[in-house]
Amino acid sequence: MERMGEHINEQLTDELAGRVTHAVRETLREEFTASVRAQRRRAALYAGAGVAALYAGAAVALALGLVLALGMPDWGAALVVAVVLGAAAYALRVAARPGRPPVPTAPPMPTTPPTPGA
């Protein structure tokens, strides 16, 4: 009889563990789904903002080229705009390079007031 009780306890323990595992998996799946959905929406909005900024930058480059073309040949204006954009791209690449020392900032402010006559 005691052996039968152990067998029933073992079955109940296994069934309870299975139910708890299933409940935890379902809860985690729902939480992850909600989190991923929010992150996916945010990523799509950032991508849209990036595309809009790309087109805005192209429009500014075109406007700059058209203004420069008023005083010089068209090919010269295009060359000037290309050089300016290339220099900007190079500066951004250098700034993004890892291992670059941080930009120096102002020295820290003193924590104690200065003493008179010192």
C-alpha positions, 0 to 999 in steps of 0.5 A: 500500500505504501508503494502505491502511495509513493507512485500516486505522489510521484504521478501528482508531482509530475503532473503538477510540474508539467502544469506549472511548466506549461503555465510559465511557458505560456506566460513568458511567451505572451510577455515576449510577444508583447515586448517584441511587438512594441520593439518591432513598431519602434524599429519601424518608426526609426527606420521610417525616420531614417529614410525621411532624413536620407531624403532630406539630406539628399534634398539639401545636397541638391539645393547646395549643388544648384546654388553653387551651379549659379556661379560655376559650371555644373560639374564643378558644383557637383564636385564641390558637393561630393567633396563636402559630403565625403569629408562629412562621411570621413569625419563621422567614421573617425568619430565612430571608431572604437577605442578613440579617446573621449573628447576632453571636457571642462575640468570638474568644479571644486567641491569646497569654496576657496579660502580667502587670502589663499 
